[in-house]
Amino acid sequence: MATKPLLEVKDLKVSLATETGTVVAVDGVTFHVHAGETLGIVGESGCGKSVTAESILRLFDQEDVTYSGQVLYEGTDLLQLSDRQMESIRGNEISMIFQDPMSSLNPVQTIGKQIAESLKLHRGLSGKQARRAAVELLRLTGIPSPEQRVDEHPHEISGGMRQRVMIAIALACKPKLMIADEPTTALDVTIQAQILELIGHLQAETGMGVIMITHDLGVVAEICARVAVMYLGQVVEEAGVDDLFYRPQHPYTIGLMRSIPRIDGERNRKLHVIEGTVPSLRHVPAGCRFAPRCKYADERCLHREPPLNRTADGHAVRCWYPGIAPVEEEAHELGIFG
């Protein structure tokens, strides 16, 4: 693994303008990804996972967003580049697979034209060259009869195939970094396994870094090397995947672990539930952001925001009392790793 990260996100803060005022959707997020590595970003809906990913590529309208911090790609701060310079990176050196392929794909253009678009823009291929490349990309992603599918429209193929088309588009220019935003959410478990296997296979072949955004801890356990857990716009815990699953330190992470259903569990046993809901970004708690939902919170937690402290072994946690939740045995018994 390279000593210098492919991507370094440092103290990223993203403020979005809304009809009711400005909200800080991402607040002080820091993480890194090496070439050939898969970083998982997990958390409930509304925790800022997708905003973080879209901010890396600066996909928000310029008049609606304010960035601070740094997003260093191979040492270059993407937040300081011009729009034209970013256009040369999006879909070329850094690509993204979006959550819903049906809403991301153009319904009136053929699959082949949508794959060929970035090849013409970034690689300067002719129409015929781009079409041939599109067929090969469809074949690479495991779509049967690619010569036929290349001329079909998104509504003519299945959900699993549409997701493979999204992967083909993302891989068209052989990116160094791929961001996958919930790429298997709407797929059944069989297709999900195929998609994850495909991403892993392509990563092994190309050496690209991958950021896997998901709420599925089973997916994280299967393919990620490290994991960042987000809550209400902040990273609350980060560690290697084994360390996080077997030695979670933050009460929120532990709650997520305990919420995983087990095949070999008691049939009548109720699943663990994290009480409450993620607060609105307009009403962020004054102290620890998880404190209103944490049964271990005291006055310190309610009024003072904890820093993200990193230990010598690289495990980071944003909590005044890390490891306070007495669930170590339960975490070991989750059986996620088989």
N, C-alpha and C positions, 0 to 999 in steps of 0.2 A: 504494500500500500504506500502511496506517495506520502512524503512527510508533510508537504504543504497541501491544505485542503483545496479541492476544486472550487467549492463555494463556501464562503464565510458570511453569515448573517450576524451583524454586530449591533446590538441595542436598537433594533428596528422598531420604529414607531410609525403607525399609519393612522392618520386622522381623516375621516370621511365626512363630507358635507351632506346633510340630509335636510328634508323639508322642515324638520323641527330643531335644527341646529347641528353642530359638529359633534361627532362621537369618535373616541379613540378606540378603534377596532383591534389594533395590535399595539402592545405597550412594552417596549424593552425586550423584544425577543432576540435571543442569541443562540445560534447552532452552526454546525459545519457539516460538510459532506465531502468525502474523498472520492477520487476516481475509483470506480469498481465497487463502491460501497452503497448499501441501501439504508437510508435513514427513515424510520417510521415517525409520523407525527399523528398523535391520537388525541381524542377528547370528544366530548359531547357536541352536538350541533350548536352553533353559536359561540364556540370557543375561539374562533379566529384562525382555524386551520386553512381554510380556502383563501381568506383575505391575505394571509401570509404568503401563500403560494402565488397568488395573482400579483402581489406586490413585487415579488422577485422579478417578474417579467414586465412590471409596470403596465398592467392591463386596464387600470382604471382611467377614466377621463381625467385629463390633467387639471381641469378646473374644479373637480370634485374631491381631490385628494391632496394631502400634504404628507411628505415622507421626511423622516429624520433617521439618523443612524447610518449604517453602511451595509451594502449588499455587494461583497467582493467576489467577483467571478474571475478566477485566475489572476487575482490581484487588482483587477479594475473595478471601481465602484460603479455599479449599474445605475445607481440613483443620480449620478452626475453626468450620464451620457445624454446626448441629444436624442430626439425622437428618431431621427434617421439612423443614428448609430444603434439604437435599440432594435430597429427593424431588421438590422443585419444579424442580430443575435436570436430574436424570437423565431422559433420554428427551425432554426439552423443549428446554432450551438447549444441552445437550451430549448427543449420542447415540452409540451404539456398535454396530458390526456385528461379530458374533462369528464365530470361525473356522469352526465347524461348525453350519450352520443346522438340521440335522436334530435335533441335541441341544439347540439353543437354542429352537426352536419347540415349542409345546405340541401333542403329537400328537392330542389329543382335542378340540381347538378348531378351528373353521374359520379359514381365513386371514383372512377379513374381520373376525372378532371380535378376532383378535390385533392387527390394525392399528388397529381402532377403540378398543382399550383406552386407549391413551395420549391419543387425541383426546377421549375422554370425561373422562379424569382431568385433563388439562392445559388443554384448550380448552373444556370444558363443553358439548360437543355432545350432542344427543340421539342415541338409537340409530339413527334413520333418517338423520340428518345424518352421523353417523360412518360408516355403511355407504356412503353416497354418496361421502364423502371417500375411503374405502378403495378403492372402485372406481377413482376418479380417480388415486390413488397407484399402483395396479397398472398402469393405463394409462400413467402417466408413466414407470414403470420398464421399460416395454416388454413386459409380459406380455400375450400374446394372449387375447382373449375374457375381459376382466377381470370382466364381469358374471357369468360362469360360475365363474371361478376363485375369486371372493370367498367362495363357499359350499363350496369343497373343503377337504380336510385336507392337511397337509404331505406325507403319504405318497403322495398322488394326483398330485403334480407332480414334475418333474425337479429334479436338483440345481441346475442353473442358475436355474430359476424360484424355487426355495427361497431362493437367495441374493438374488434380486431382491426377494422378499418381505421379507427381512431389511433390505434397503436401504429399501424402502417404509416399514417400521416405524420405521427410524432417521430418515427424512425427514418423518414424519407431522406433527410439530410445528414444522417449519422451523427446525432447530437452527442455532446460530451456529458450532458446532464438531462435527465428526463424527470419531470414532475408528474406523478400520477395521482389525481384527485378522486378518491373513492372509485377506482376503475371497475370494481366488481360488485357495487352495491345492488344493482337491479338484476343481477344474474343469479341463476340457480347454482347450487354448490358444485355441480359437475363442471359447468362452464367456468365458474370462478376458479376452480383448481387449474383448468387448462390455461386461463389467462395469466395466472400467477406463474405457472410453469414456463409459459412463453416469455414473460418479462424476464424471468431469471435466466433462461437460456440465451436470450438476446444480450442481456447484460454481460454474461460470461464470454460471449463472442466478441463484443465490442469494447468492454471495459468501461462503459458509461456509468456515471453515478446516478442513483435513483432516490428521489424523495417520494415515499409512499404515504399519502394522506388517507387515513381511514379511521373508522370507529370500531373496527373489527380486530380485537386483540389476537384472534386466531391467525389472521393474515399477518399481523406483525410478528408473531412467534415463528411463523413459517419462513419468512423471507428477509427480515430486517436484521441488521447487525447492531444498530443502536436505535433508541427510541426517545423521542421528546414528547412529554405529556403536556398538553395545553389546557388552560382553564381561564376563561374570561379574558382572552387576549394576551396571556402570559404563559411562559414555560414554567411549570411548577415542579417538574422532575425530568431529569435526563440521565440515561445510563445505557450500558450495553444491554442487549436484550435478555440475556440470562440473568444478569444482575437485577434488572428491573422486575422480571417475573418472579424471581425467587427471593429477592430482598427489597421489595417496594418500601419506600420511606414516607411518602406523602399520603395523608389520609384519603385524598381524592383518588390517587392511583390505586390504593388498597381497595377502595370502594368499587372501582372499575373491575379489578381482579375478582372480587367476590361476587360480582354481578354476572359472571360468565356461567351459563348453564352447563352442567356436566352430564354426559351420557350415562355414566355409572353412578350418578347421584340418586338419592332417595326420591321416589316418584312423587311423594306428597310434600316434599320439602319446598318451601317457598323460596324463590330467588331473592337474593339480597337487593335492596333498593337504596340508592343514595337519596335521602330525603331532600325535598325542595327542588327548585329548578335553577338553571343558570340565570343570574340577574340580568336586567337590561343594561346595556352599555351606558345608558343615561343615568343609571343609579348604581354605579360601581361602589362596593363597600369601602369604607375608609381604611381599614386595616388589611388583613389577609383576605383576599377575594373569596376564598372558600369558607371563611369563618362562619357565615350565617347557616351553612349546611353541615358544619363539622361539630360533632358532639364532644370533641375534646377542646374546643376553642375556649379561651379565657379572655379577660379584659385586654391583655397584651395583644392577642390575636385580633380582637375587634377594633383596636385603635392604632396599631403599628403594623405597617406593611413589611413582611419579612423579605430579606434579600435572597437571591439565588446563590447558595453556598455550594462550592464544589470541593469534594474530598480528593485526596491524593490519587485514588483509583479512578477518578473521572466521574464518579456518581455525583450529580448535582440535585439539590432539592430546595424548594422555596417554602420553608416551614419553620416556625419557631421551635417546634417539638418533633423533629423527624423521627419516624419509627415508633411514635407513641401508641398507635393503634395496635392492640395485641392480637394480630392475626397471622403471625409468622407461619404457624403450622398450616393454617388454611391456605396461605399463599403457596406453600410447598406442595400441598395436596391438590392443587388445581388440575394437574395432569395435562397441561397444555403441550408439554414437550414429549408426551408419551411415556 
